[in-house]
Amino acid sequence: MRRTTSVLQRYGSALLLALVAPAVPAQTAAAQLERGNGPEPSTLDAHRCQEVACGNVLRDLYEGLVTEDAQGRLVPGMARSWTVSADGRTWTFTLRERLRWSNGEALDAAQILASFRRAFAPATAAPFGELFDALDNAQAVQAGRLPPERLGVAAPDAHTVVFTLNRAASLPALLTLPIAFPVYLPAVTQYGAQHTQPGRLVSNGAYRLRAWTPQANLLVEKNPQFHDAAAVAIERVRFHVTEDAAAELQRFAAGDLHITEVVPPQPLAALRRRFGAQLRLSPYVGAFWLGLNLTKPPFRDGVCAAPPCDDKALALRRALALAVDRDKLTRYVTGLGETPAYGIVPPGIAGYTPAAMPWAKLTQAQREQRALALYRHAGYSNDNPLVIELRYNTSTPHRRLALAVAAMWRQTLGVQVRLRNEEWKVFVQNRKQRAITQVFRGGWIGDLPDARNFLAAFGSDGPLNWMGYDDAGYRQRLARADGAHSEAARNAWLRAAEQRLLNDNAAIPLYFYTSKHLVSERVRGFQANALDRHASRWLSLSP
């Protein structure tokens, strides 16, 4: 989801540093946890991370003011305690004594303040900045309208950090995100973008970076300066690049991995017979959808104030959404407990009733009949078929899904689909730039259990609005939600915003996730949680 530079330019120095990193002594290999981690992390700059692959590593390397335990509950991190004012707009965090960076230097409130200012500076382009819309002046600072010094964060003394909000909001959960981790600014000043490389990256979490071999693995080792180092059981953790889920499963079966990032689509009964209790499936706050580039033909324009709407671009988008048989996708293609999705916000968020596409209750036959009529209304037919490109990042499950969707569009409508898979960093770059994309793999994994977390990206022209959705009515509903004086009113306005988004068919929801991992019997402390976060500090390995 970022810039365009060559792989050699971006990772050449990383490769050299990885090659000269010290080897792990063979006699201590038993103390090492081997984790599958999906694609190559796009960055280890905490303020610029926006996907699961880098988040998994960063949660081992860093700790925020607040963190999460193995069950996903909020617990003290750098801060030993915090308080909130009666109006819910001022949060005060008191730091632990003697906090240290991994290089042994002291870490105090002034450095945390400076790190927050760097995170929201326009040059950083932090993708999760828009989630901090309640933080005073955060949006204006990130847009360059105000200097970073005007950000609503202060450090009145070495042990206190104070946040000022523009409305009552719950802040602690946001402080578990990588954008809120403290970055060691002297290294940023000295090395620039290369401060994330082994030997240069200075962190404050349970682990420190030891080696990074691009497209292979990252190795982290226990950080003796961490305030709770005595409780960290595992000495080293190796995060493996595992874009091929089938190959990842085979590596687990061979004993090369203790934990997989995913499980490839296979009959569930067969997986249970083969792996038994090592197969871990649980509810997960995440949604998978296909994005449509609304800034270019054939999907441009067609925002609908209130259905029904008579616009060819909108008709085409709706036809593609209707033609997908989600029951077949979740039963035969994904097949590991996923549920069909007709909205963007997944179920299970307290107090929120998700919206759904207006035709969600139709039978699949009725949907396909309507899809064909809309397709023809948009100007397409067997003699003049739509030719589009469906882009996805390299992954066995994503390829299977793309093939299935392409087949459904071809069979129901006659659409000719070109499939294009790309290495993760190339894929996210292209998706962010909206220059060559048409249809692409999208989706969102919750950063916190809040409906707004799934909807915020569509409300601005930020780096996460991959579709280029631009609707004043949608933004107005988000604003009304932000200004609501009760949780019920807030959720009602968020639902109205989601419904408007769905009426416009800016994205095509497909299914809601389950978390799925294979976990070795040797691993202790791995617990299911709604956000599927499993920091290595809470795990241990039995002999």
Secondary structure, DSSP 4 states (H G I P E B T S, - for coil): ------HHHHHHHHHHHHHHSPPPPGGGGGGEEEEE--SPPS---GGG--SHHHHHHHHHH---SEEE-TTS-EEESSEEEEEE-TTS-EEEEEEPTT-B-TTS-B--HHHHHHHHHHHHSTTT--GGGGGGTTBTTHHHHHTTSS-GGGSSEEEEETTEEEEEBSS----GGGGGSGGGSPP-HHHHHHHGGGGGSTTT----SSEEEEEEETTTEEEEEE-TTSTTGGG---SEEEEE----HHHHHHHHHTTS-SB-S---S--HHHHHHHHGGGEEEEEEEEEEEEEE-TTSTTT-S---SSSS---HHHHHHHHHHHT--HHHIIIIII-SS-EE-SSSSPS--TT------TTTTS-HHHHHHHHHHHHHHTT--SSS--EEEEEEES-HHHHHHHHHHHHHHHHHH--EEEEEEE-HHHHHHHHHHTSS-SEEE--EE-SSS-HHHHHGGGGSSSTT-TT----HHHHHHHHHHHT-SSHHHHHHHHHHHHHHHHHTTSEEEEEEEEEEEEB-TTEES----TT----GGG-EE--
